[in-house]
Structures are given as C-alpha cells and as structure tokens.
Amino acid sequence: MVRIRLSRVGAKGRPFYHVVVTDQRSARDGRSIERLGYFNPGAAGEHDKRLVLDVEKLNAWVAKGAQCSDKVAALAKEAAKQPAAA
C-alpha cells in the first residue's frame, strides 16, 4: 500500500521533514516515490516557510488510493487554508 507521510531530515535537535509518497514497507527515511513538499516545525520569522505542500499532487495520489498519515492529513488541511502564493 502507498502512504503519504513525513521523512525526517535535518540536524539533531533541528527537525525538518519532507512530505513524501512511499511504500508503507519502506523505512521512514528510506526510498520514496515522490516528494510533495516540506514541513519545517522550527520556522521562525517571515522569511522561513513552515509548510510548503503541493495540494494538487497530494489529492491526485489520494485519488489513486494512497493513504495519508495522521500528521500529513492535518498538514494538508492547514495547507488548504493558506492563500496561494503569487
């Protein structure tokens, strides 16, 4: 089964996550099929973006049968509320 979940990158104590489409059997930071965006929980200031997510690609994968993790589902809801960048 295909899952949409977070893959951790970044330094110790400074987490940064990629939102990836992957087979559920692969490791958390293992091989992924496609990267849909990123989540930076430590973003501070107006220049750092906390969440960048391609909602159209995410919806396309869900339509194909991929399942979102709980956190990605919450982030997708948050990304849908964000105004589109010009």
C-alpha positions, 0 to 999 in steps of 0.5 A: 500500500502507498502512504503519504507521510513525513521523512525526517531530515535535518540536524539533531535537535533541528527537525525538518521533514519532507512530505513524501509518497512511499511504500508503507514497507519502506523505512521512514527515511528510506526510498520514496516515490515522490516528494510533495513538499516540506514541513519545517516545525522550527520556522521562525520569522517571515522569511522561513516557510513552515509548510510548503505542500503541493495540494494538487499532487497530494489529492491526485495520489489520494485519488489513486488510493494512497493513504495519508498519515495522521500528521500529513492529513492535518498538514494538508488541511492547514495547507488548504487554508493558506492563500496561494502564493503569487 
